[in-house]
Amino acid sequence: MEQKEQIRNAVREHYSLIAEENRTGISCCPQPSPATGSNCCSGKKVSFDEISLNLGYKATDFEQMPQGANMGLGCGNPQAIASLKPGETVLDLGSGGGFDAFLAARQVGESGKVIGVDMTPAMVSLARENAAKGKFEQVEFRLGEIEHLPVADHSVDVIISNCVINLSPEKQQVYNEAFRVLKPGGRIAISDTVAIAPIPDHLLEDMELYSACVSGASTVDEIKEILENAGFSDIRIKPIDESRSFIKDWSSGETLADYVLSATIEAVRQ
């Protein structure tokens, strides 16, 4: 339990710092990693939109988006696999500045609803400001942990998430909660990192790399087992080999793409 809380606190501190300091549309890792001795972008400043284009978003996704919504923190584009429909209720796990929630709102329309959940007060505050600026009236943001969702049973059609579940030290509980809040026939459409080889101990012990979506990655088989245990069916997990092109930039001191890749994770609650 103590180690789990240590991980949560490290992740919360990491993303609180990002929420407070990175409101300018420029991204760079805030601190060097103790394991690698360098930051993941080697001192370069990169626009958030440029990062997101490399993750599979389109240039039109950034149009009329509140500044500060896109924080370049994902490892894929869950919108591409979610197949959202007008009128659906969408839940975004680890909603950050609100970028994916706002894109979902465009697809579900005024008759739909989007709920973002984040455990970092600074992120929830930022996302609410962005929702007000962008006049996204069908989007709300709630403070909470994804292991204990502040969402009613059987109330959600689709769950999306972008490179967040790997950060949880209790992944089975996360997917149990996802199953609980989904309506029968509801689905998950998630981008996350997966481990493709044993991660060395010195990386596993690095809290900065845990917060950077590396050290907490599970294997495809582990995620499949977790989803089955939660009750999901029609499970599809697809590692994306092309993600090596941006994962290699997460650190100049380690070949992280030898250990983790981005993947799409889809499943259905019957």
MIKE-780757 format. One record per residue (C-alpha): x negated, y, z negated; residue number from 1; residue in three letters. Coordinates in pm, whole numbers, m for minus. Layout:
<recs>
east, north, up, pos, code
X, Y, Z, NUM, ALA
...
</recs>
This chain:
<recs>
east, north, up, pos, code
0, 0, 0, 1, MET
m281, 240, m85, 2, GLU
m445, 185, 255, 3, GLN
m114, 242, 435, 4, LYS
m65, 573, 257, 5, GLU
m424, 670, 335, 6, GLN
m352, 611, 704, 7, ILE
m24, 807, 693, 8, ARG
m188, 1098, 515, 9, ASN
m477, 1105, 763, 10, ALA
m238, 1101, 1060, 11, VAL
m13, 1367, 905, 12, ARG
m311, 1593, 833, 13, GLU
m449, 1546, 1186, 14, HIS
m125, 1639, 1360, 15, TYR
m44, 1919, 1116, 16, SER
m373, 2078, 1219, 17, LEU
m285, 2041, 1586, 18, ILE
60, 2191, 1533, 19, ALA
m76, 2490, 1346, 20, GLU
m376, 2566, 1567, 21, GLU
m290, 2453, 1920, 22, ASN
m10, 2686, 2026, 23, ARG
m204, 2843, 2314, 24, THR
m171, 2574, 2582, 25, GLY
m537, 2473, 2554, 26, ILE
m641, 2135, 2418, 27, SER
m962, 2007, 2268, 28, CYS
m1023, 1753, 1993, 29, CYS
m1036, 1947, 1664, 30, PRO
m1321, 1756, 1498, 31, GLN
m1603, 1524, 1608, 32, PRO
m1545, 1157, 1532, 33, SER
m1774, 1020, 1260, 34, PRO
m1808, 696, 1455, 35, ALA
m1909, 850, 1785, 36, THR
m2072, 1176, 1682, 37, GLY
m1885, 1368, 1950, 38, SER
m1539, 1492, 2024, 39, ASN
m1321, 1314, 2278, 40, CYS
m1332, 1590, 2539, 41, CYS
m1701, 1670, 2497, 42, SER
m1638, 2034, 2415, 43, GLY
m1436, 2106, 2730, 44, LYS
m1110, 2295, 2714, 45, LYS
m838, 2136, 2924, 46, VAL
m485, 2265, 2983, 47, SER
m206, 2054, 2837, 48, PHE
m27, 2049, 3171, 49, ASP
m339, 1912, 3341, 50, GLU
m360, 1636, 3081, 51, ILE
6, 1547, 3129, 52, SER
m26, 1535, 3508, 53, LEU
m292, 1268, 3457, 54, ASN
m46, 1074, 3238, 55, LEU
216, 1053, 3512, 56, GLY
427, 1364, 3463, 57, TYR
529, 1585, 3755, 58, LYS
455, 1954, 3803, 59, ALA
829, 2026, 3793, 60, THR
843, 1885, 3438, 61, ASP
665, 2194, 3310, 62, PHE
905, 2443, 3468, 63, GLU
1102, 2654, 3218, 64, GLN
949, 2461, 2930, 65, MET
888, 2662, 2607, 66, PRO
520, 2735, 2543, 67, GLN
394, 2497, 2277, 68, GLY
633, 2214, 2369, 69, ALA
378, 2022, 2576, 70, ASN
78, 1950, 2354, 71, MET
m95, 1694, 2576, 72, GLY
m84, 1427, 2305, 73, LEU
62, 1130, 2493, 74, GLY
m86, 830, 2672, 75, CYS
182, 788, 2936, 76, GLY
525, 907, 3046, 77, ASN
819, 723, 2884, 78, PRO
1060, 927, 3097, 79, GLN
943, 731, 3400, 80, ALA
1083, 402, 3263, 81, ILE
1375, 524, 3050, 82, ALA
1631, 560, 3334, 83, SER
1827, 810, 3126, 84, LEU
2187, 881, 3220, 85, LYS
2418, 1179, 3158, 86, PRO
2599, 1152, 2824, 87, GLY
2351, 918, 2655, 88, GLU
2211, 967, 2306, 89, THR
1830, 952, 2302, 90, VAL
1595, 918, 2005, 91, LEU
1232, 1031, 2038, 92, ASP
998, 872, 1783, 93, LEU
717, 1110, 1689, 94, GLY
860, 1402, 1883, 95, SER
574, 1649, 1827, 96, GLY
635, 1986, 1993, 97, GLY
946, 1853, 2167, 98, GLY
824, 1807, 2526, 99, PHE
967, 1458, 2588, 100, ASP
1285, 1544, 2396, 101, ALA
1344, 1845, 2619, 102, PHE
1280, 1645, 2936, 103, LEU
1528, 1386, 2808, 104, ALA
1782, 1664, 2743, 105, ALA
1762, 1770, 3106, 106, ARG
1856, 1416, 3210, 107, GLN
2136, 1344, 2961, 108, VAL
2289, 1688, 3015, 109, GLY
2518, 1888, 2794, 110, GLU
2737, 1583, 2728, 111, SER
2436, 1393, 2590, 112, GLY
2231, 1431, 2275, 113, LYS
1862, 1404, 2187, 114, VAL
1723, 1350, 1838, 115, ILE
1353, 1395, 1767, 116, GLY
1198, 1251, 1450, 117, VAL
852, 1348, 1325, 118, ASP
688, 1305, 985, 119, MET
488, 1627, 1008, 120, THR
674, 1936, 879, 121, PRO
464, 2169, 1098, 122, ALA
558, 1971, 1410, 123, MET
928, 1971, 1324, 124, VAL
915, 2346, 1264, 125, SER
736, 2403, 1596, 126, LEU
981, 2180, 1784, 127, ALA
1281, 2362, 1636, 128, ARG
1131, 2696, 1741, 129, GLU
1080, 2559, 2091, 130, ASN
1438, 2429, 2108, 131, ALA
1566, 2774, 2016, 132, ALA
1341, 2944, 2272, 133, LYS
1445, 2701, 2545, 134, GLY
1814, 2703, 2442, 135, LYS
1824, 2324, 2416, 136, PHE
2144, 2311, 2215, 137, GLU
2192, 1935, 2249, 138, GLN
1850, 1863, 2090, 139, VAL
1784, 1843, 1717, 140, GLU
1469, 1760, 1524, 141, PHE
1464, 1575, 1193, 142, ARG
1184, 1533, 943, 143, LEU
1123, 1168, 865, 144, GLY
902, 863, 904, 145, GLU
959, 629, 1194, 146, ILE
947, 340, 945, 147, GLU
1254, 489, 771, 148, HIS
1454, 669, 1038, 149, LEU
1702, 939, 930, 150, PRO
1945, 807, 1191, 151, VAL
2273, 616, 1155, 152, ALA
2317, 250, 1248, 153, ASP
2414, 173, 1610, 154, HIS
2419, 540, 1713, 155, SER
2151, 560, 1986, 156, VAL
2152, 447, 2349, 157, ASP
1781, 483, 2426, 158, VAL
1464, 515, 2219, 159, ILE
1160, 679, 2374, 160, ILE
817, 737, 2222, 161, SER
480, 850, 2353, 162, ASN
165, 713, 2190, 163, CYS
304, 719, 1834, 164, VAL
392, 368, 1714, 165, ILE
26, 262, 1722, 166, ASN
m27, 522, 1446, 167, LEU
202, 338, 1205, 168, SER
50, 91, 955, 169, PRO
390, m88, 945, 170, GLU
478, m158, 1306, 171, LYS
724, m439, 1228, 172, GLN
923, m196, 1015, 173, GLN
923, 59, 1298, 174, VAL
1074, m185, 1545, 175, TYR
1318, m318, 1283, 176, ASN
1441, 39, 1241, 177, GLU
1458, 86, 1618, 178, ALA
1678, m222, 1643, 179, PHE
1900, m96, 1359, 180, ARG
1978, 244, 1513, 181, VAL
2033, 121, 1870, 182, LEU
2380, 44, 1997, 183, LYS
2438, m308, 2134, 184, PRO
2288, m299, 2482, 185, GLY
2061, m12, 2384, 186, GLY
1703, m9, 2503, 187, ARG
1353, 111, 2422, 188, ILE
1122, 281, 2673, 189, ALA
786, 343, 2512, 190, ILE
436, 447, 2615, 191, SER
170, 336, 2369, 192, ASP
m184, 205, 2345, 193, THR
m252, m168, 2333, 194, VAL
m570, m351, 2234, 195, ALA
m724, m553, 2516, 196, ILE
m1029, m674, 2319, 197, ALA
m1127, m698, 1950, 198, PRO
m1189, m346, 1822, 199, ILE
m1526, m319, 1639, 200, PRO
m1515, m266, 1263, 201, ASP
m1684, 75, 1280, 202, HIS
m1402, 199, 1503, 203, LEU
m1130, 39, 1292, 204, LEU
m1264, 223, 988, 205, GLU
m1271, 560, 1162, 206, ASP
m960, 755, 1056, 207, MET
m1020, 1012, 1329, 208, GLU
m996, 741, 1595, 209, LEU
m692, 594, 1420, 210, TYR
m527, 934, 1454, 211, SER
m646, 944, 1816, 212, ALA
m439, 633, 1904, 213, CYS
m729, 387, 1921, 214, VAL
m789, 201, 1595, 215, SER
m423, 119, 1525, 216, GLY
m351, m42, 1863, 217, ALA
m201, m393, 1861, 218, SER
m243, m659, 2128, 219, THR
30, m735, 2381, 220, VAL
99, m1070, 2211, 221, ASP
126, m902, 1870, 222, GLU
372, m641, 1999, 223, ILE
579, m908, 2172, 224, LYS
599, m1110, 1850, 225, GLU
697, m799, 1652, 226, ILE
974, m717, 1901, 227, LEU
1105, m1074, 1895, 228, GLU
1105, m1073, 1515, 229, ASN
1307, m750, 1519, 230, ALA
1566, m914, 1746, 231, GLY
1484, m760, 2085, 232, PHE
1513, m945, 2417, 233, SER
1417, m876, 2780, 234, ASP
1074, m772, 2653, 235, ILE
836, m626, 2913, 236, ARG
491, m498, 2816, 237, ILE
268, m376, 3097, 238, LYS
m89, m253, 3032, 239, PRO
m186, 18, 3278, 240, ILE
m536, m35, 3410, 241, ASP
m537, 314, 3564, 242, GLU
m529, 460, 3212, 243, SER
m901, 383, 3184, 244, ARG
m958, 706, 3377, 245, SER
m838, 923, 3088, 246, PHE
m909, 694, 2792, 247, ILE
m1279, 704, 2879, 248, LYS
m1266, 1079, 2810, 249, ASP
m1134, 1031, 2456, 250, TRP
m1493, 988, 2339, 251, SER
m1830, 1043, 2501, 252, SER
m2001, 814, 2251, 253, GLY
m1795, 496, 2290, 254, GLU
m1648, 315, 2590, 255, THR
m1302, 308, 2435, 256, LEU
m1140, 181, 2755, 257, ALA
m1316, m150, 2688, 258, ASP
m1090, m191, 2384, 259, TYR
m760, m13, 2451, 260, VAL
m536, 75, 2741, 261, LEU
m210, 261, 2774, 262, SER
95, 40, 2831, 263, ALA
468, 62, 2890, 264, THR
686, m126, 2642, 265, ILE
1048, m204, 2729, 266, GLU
1307, m416, 2552, 267, ALA
1684, m444, 2496, 268, VAL
1900, m483, 2187, 269, ARG
2170, m736, 2272, 270, GLN
</recs>
